[in-house]
Amino acid sequence: MTPRDLDPRLLRAFLAVAEELHFTRAAARLYVAQQALSRDVRRLEQGLGAPLFVRTTRAVELTADGERLLPLARRVLAAHEELAAAFAGDGGSRPLLVDLNTDGPGTARTVLDRARELAPDCELMARFESGLTHAAAEIAAGRLDVSFGYADGLAPALRARLAQVPVRYEPLAVLLPDGHALAALEHVPLRALAGETVYAGAGNPRTLEWTGLARELFAGRGIEAAPPAPVAVGKDEFRRVMAKTGNPVLATVGFVDLPGCVKRPLTGPVPLSPLSMVWRKGFAHPGLDALRAAAAELAAGHGWLEVPPDSWLPSPASAAAASLTPGRGGG
């Protein structure tokens, strides 16, 4: 590799470390594993034939060659972004279609609201596709632009067509009918659900990723997944079916409050659902840039990507969470 053949990704890796002077923070900023970031920096150093950083156990500093590269890298990446925007077709002018999964409050709605503040001239149109499995297929087909959900639960072939960034590790909760024995508790320990039949979208082809996460959570805890059932569309139908079956429903803590039932956080351990934002690979739009900036800002400000010590994550997300947790090493 010569300087003429440098991959812009390697320059982005260098720039993040140069500005953060910390590999763990730089990896979190780029939403990549720290090992992958270190590998990209080494590749860049090998391609340029010069060390760019001095690494110790306590600090990361730029070498003289690193200082020389810094303004050049910024100019190259700015030109690269300008080129991408110039040939984005109608992606920069048409409305950006953003799936929020449900029409109500929640993390995705919070990110969208902040993105609209950051980019008031962009038209960000909300959609409600109810399930990332369905929304991701719509994104791959070009009928939708952005969605949120448990991306690691998608089929590998579909996931390979998407780009993603983690947004939040969302604590899970359980919806209970008002008269349920567990409704009197402020928090519901997972062990208290042993012997219960809990609904988690079984039978809904739009939410396969959510049902898969639930089955992993329930395994070995004596919790039975409710059998497939017709999909209830709308809040009134959902509430009616809940009242009829009496089954608890797995949800996130941000799920909309419904009359006739209570929402209780789950504990012991606190189960987390890894929420990512996904879009088509290669897609460019200023609204997407605003969404990514909003997600990063909110995650940093609210600790959305911090993992509590007494918590549970589905297996594909556990290693990634460890690599993004602050304090796991600097180089």
C-alpha positions in Angstrom: 0.0 0.0 0.0 1.3 3.5 -0.9 0.0 6.9 0.2 -2.0 7.1 -3.1 -3.9 3.9 -2.1 -4.8 4.8 1.4 -8.3 3.6 2.5 -10.2 6.6 4.0 -11.3 4.3 6.8 -7.7 4.1 8.0 -7.5 7.9 8.1 -10.7 8.1 10.1 -9.2 5.7 12.6 -6.1 7.8 12.8 -8.1 11.0 13.2 -10.3 9.6 16.0 -7.2 8.5 18.0 -5.4 11.7 17.3 -8.3 13.8 18.6 -9.1 11.6 21.6 -5.6 10.5 22.4 -7.2 7.3 23.8 -7.9 4.1 21.9 -10.9 3.1 23.9 -12.7 6.4 23.5 -11.7 6.6 19.8 -13.2 3.1 19.3 -16.4 4.1 21.0 -16.6 7.2 18.9 -16.3 5.2 15.7 -18.5 2.3 17.0 -15.8 -0.3 16.3 -14.0 -2.8 18.5 -10.8 -1.5 20.0 -8.8 -4.3 18.4 -10.1 -3.4 15.0 -9.2 0.3 15.5 -5.6 -0.7 16.6 -5.3 -2.9 13.6 -6.3 -0.1 11.2 -3.8 2.3 12.8 -1.0 -0.3 12.4 -2.0 -0.7 8.8 -1.8 3.0 8.2 1.6 3.2 9.9 2.9 0.3 7.8 1.5 1.9 4.6 3.2 5.3 5.4 6.3 3.7 6.8 6.2 5.9 9.9 5.0 5.5 13.5 2.1 7.9 14.2 1.7 7.4 17.9 3.7 6.8 21.0 1.8 4.4 23.2 2.4 3.8 26.9 0.2 2.2 29.5 -0.8 5.7 30.7 -1.0 7.8 27.6 -1.2 8.1 23.8 0.7 10.9 22.1 1.3 11.9 18.4 4.8 11.5 17.0 6.2 14.2 14.8 5.0 12.3 11.7 1.5 12.0 13.4 1.5 15.8 13.9 2.4 16.2 10.2 -0.3 13.9 9.0 -3.1 15.4 11.1 -4.0 18.4 9.0 -3.5 16.4 5.8 -5.9 13.7 7.0 -8.5 16.3 7.9 -8.4 17.8 4.4 -8.5 14.4 2.7 -11.5 13.2 4.7 -13.3 16.5 4.1 -12.8 16.2 0.4 -14.0 12.6 0.5 -17.2 13.6 2.3 -17.7 16.4 -0.3 -17.3 13.9 -3.1 -19.8 11.5 -1.5 -22.3 14.2 -1.0 -22.0 15.5 -4.6 -22.8 12.0 -6.1 -25.5 11.0 -3.6 -28.2 11.3 -6.2 -31.4 12.6 -4.7 -30.4 11.2 -1.3 -29.5 14.7 0.0 -32.7 16.4 -1.2 -35.6 14.0 -0.7 -37.1 13.3 2.7 -35.4 10.7 4.9 -37.8 7.9 5.9 -37.1 6.9 9.5 -38.8 4.0 11.1 -39.4 4.4 14.8 -40.9 0.9 15.2 -43.9 2.2 17.3 -45.9 5.5 17.4 -45.0 6.6 20.9 -42.1 7.7 23.1 -38.9 5.9 23.2 -35.2 6.0 22.3 -35.7 6.2 18.5 -38.2 9.1 18.9 -35.7 10.9 21.2 -33.0 10.5 18.6 -35.3 11.7 15.8 -36.4 14.7 17.7 -32.8 15.7 18.4 -31.8 15.2 14.8 -34.5 17.5 13.7 -33.1 20.2 16.0 -29.6 19.6 14.6 -30.7 19.7 10.9 -33.9 21.8 10.7 -33.6 22.1 6.9 -33.8 18.3 6.5 -37.2 16.6 6.2 -37.1 13.6 8.5 -40.3 11.6 8.0 -41.3 9.1 10.7 -42.6 5.7 9.8 -43.8 2.9 12.1 -43.0 -0.5 10.7 -43.2 -2.5 14.0 -40.2 -4.8 13.9 -36.7 -4.6 12.7 -36.8 -7.8 10.6 -39.5 -6.3 8.4 -38.0 -2.8 8.4 -34.5 -4.0 7.5 -35.9 -5.8 4.5 -37.6 -2.6 3.5 -34.3 -0.7 3.9 -32.5 -3.3 1.7 -35.1 -2.9 -0.9 -34.8 0.9 -0.9 -38.3 1.6 0.4 -37.1 2.8 3.8 -33.9 4.6 4.9 -33.3 4.1 8.6 -34.6 2.0 11.4 -33.8 1.0 15.0 -33.7 -2.3 16.7 -31.7 -5.4 17.7 -29.6 -5.7 14.6 -27.5 -8.7 15.7 -30.8 -10.7 15.7 -31.2 -10.2 11.9 -30.5 -13.0 9.4 -26.8 -12.8 8.4 -27.5 -12.3 4.7 -29.8 -9.3 5.5 -27.4 -7.9 8.1 -24.6 -8.0 5.6 -26.4 -5.4 3.4 -26.8 -2.9 6.2 -24.5 -0.5 8.1 -25.2 0.0 11.8 -24.1 1.9 14.9 -25.0 1.0 18.4 -27.3 3.6 20.1 -28.3 2.2 23.5 -28.4 -0.8 25.7 -32.1 -0.6 26.6 -33.2 -2.1 29.9 -36.1 -4.5 29.5 -39.4 -4.5 31.3 -42.6 -6.5 31.6 -46.1 -5.3 30.9 -48.6 -6.8 33.4 -52.4 -6.6 33.6 -53.5 -4.5 36.6 -54.8 -7.6 38.4 -51.6 -9.7 38.0 -49.9 -10.9 41.1 -46.6 -9.3 40.1 -48.2 -5.9 39.4 -47.8 -4.8 43.0 -44.0 -5.0 42.7 -41.9 -1.9 41.8 -39.4 -4.1 40.0 -39.9 -7.7 38.8 -37.0 -10.1 39.4 -36.5 -12.4 36.5 -36.8 -15.4 38.8 -40.4 -14.2 39.7 -41.4 -14.9 36.0 -40.6 -18.6 36.4 -43.7 -20.5 35.5 -45.2 -17.6 33.6 -46.0 -17.5 30.0 -44.7 -14.3 28.5 -45.6 -12.9 25.1 -42.6 -11.7 23.0 -44.0 -11.5 19.4 -44.0 -15.2 18.5 -45.9 -15.6 15.3 -45.2 -12.1 14.1 -42.8 -12.3 11.0 -41.9 -8.7 11.4 -40.3 -9.1 14.8 -38.2 -12.3 14.5 -35.2 -10.6 16.1 -37.2 -9.6 19.2 -38.6 -13.1 19.6 -35.1 -14.6 19.3 -33.7 -12.3 22.0 -36.6 -13.2 24.3 -36.1 -16.9 23.8 -32.4 -16.5 24.8 -33.4 -14.6 27.9 -36.0 -17.1 28.9 -33.8 -20.1 28.4 -32.9 -21.9 31.7 -35.1 -19.5 33.8 -38.4 -21.5 33.7 -40.1 -18.8 31.6 -42.2 -20.0 28.8 -42.6 -18.0 25.6 -46.3 -17.5 24.7 -47.2 -19.5 21.5 -47.8 -17.7 18.2 -50.8 -15.6 18.1 -52.5 -13.2 15.6 -50.8 -9.8 15.6 -52.7 -7.1 17.5 -52.5 -3.9 15.4 -52.9 -0.6 17.4 -52.9 0.2 21.1 -56.6 -0.7 21.7 -56.3 -4.1 20.1 -53.0 -4.8 22.0 -54.6 -3.9 25.3 -57.7 -6.0 24.6 -55.6 -9.1 23.7 -53.5 -8.5 26.9 -56.6 -8.4 29.0 -58.0 -11.5 27.4 -54.9 -13.7 27.7 -53.6 -12.3 31.0 -50.1 -13.0 29.8 -47.2 -10.7 30.7 -45.6 -9.0 27.7 -41.8 -8.5 27.3 -41.1 -4.8 26.5 -38.5 -2.1 27.0 -38.6 0.4 29.8 -39.5 3.1 27.2 -42.5 1.3 25.8 -45.7 3.3 25.8 -47.8 3.2 28.9 -51.2 1.5 28.3 -54.4 1.9 30.4 -55.3 -1.3 32.3 -51.8 -2.5 32.7 -48.5 -1.6 34.5 -44.9 -1.6 33.2 -42.3 -2.9 35.6 -38.5 -3.0 35.0 -36.9 -6.4 35.2 -34.0 -7.1 37.5 -31.6 -9.7 38.8 -29.9 -9.4 36.4 -31.1 -6.3 34.5 -31.7 -7.6 30.9 -30.6 -5.3 28.2 -31.6 -5.1 24.5 -28.8 -3.7 22.3 -30.5 -1.1 20.1 -28.8 -0.1 16.9 -29.5 2.3 14.1 -29.3 0.7 10.7 -29.3 1.9 7.1 -28.2 0.7 3.6 -24.5 0.3 3.1 -23.2 3.2 0.9 -26.3 5.4 1.5 -25.6 9.1 2.2 -28.0 11.8 3.3 -27.5 14.9 5.5 -30.5 13.6 7.6 -28.6 10.4 8.3 -25.6 12.5 9.4 -27.9 14.4 11.8 -29.3 11.1 13.2 -25.9 9.7 13.8 -24.7 12.9 15.5 -27.9 13.0 17.6 -27.5 9.3 18.7 -23.8 9.8 19.6 -24.6 13.0 21.6 -27.5 11.4 23.5 -25.6 8.2 24.2 -22.7 10.2 25.6 -24.9 12.5 27.6 -27.1 9.8 29.1 -24.7 6.9 29.4 -26.8 4.8 26.9 -23.8 2.6 26.0 -22.7 2.0 29.6 -23.3 -1.6 30.7 -24.3 -2.0 34.4 -22.3 -4.7 36.3 -25.4 -6.7 37.1 -26.8 -7.1 33.7 -27.6 -9.5 30.9 -27.0 -9.2 27.1 -27.8 -11.6 24.3 -24.7 -13.5 23.3 -23.9 -11.7 20.0 -23.8 -8.3 21.8 -21.7 -9.3 24.9 -18.3 -9.1 23.3 -19.1 -5.9 21.5 -20.3 -4.3 24.7 -17.1 -5.2 26.5 -15.0 -3.5 23.7 -17.0 -0.3 24.1 -17.0 -0.1 27.9 -14.9 2.8 29.1 -11.9 1.8 31.2 -11.0 -1.5 29.4 -7.5 -0.3 28.4 -6.1 2.5 26.3 -4.0 1.1 23.5 
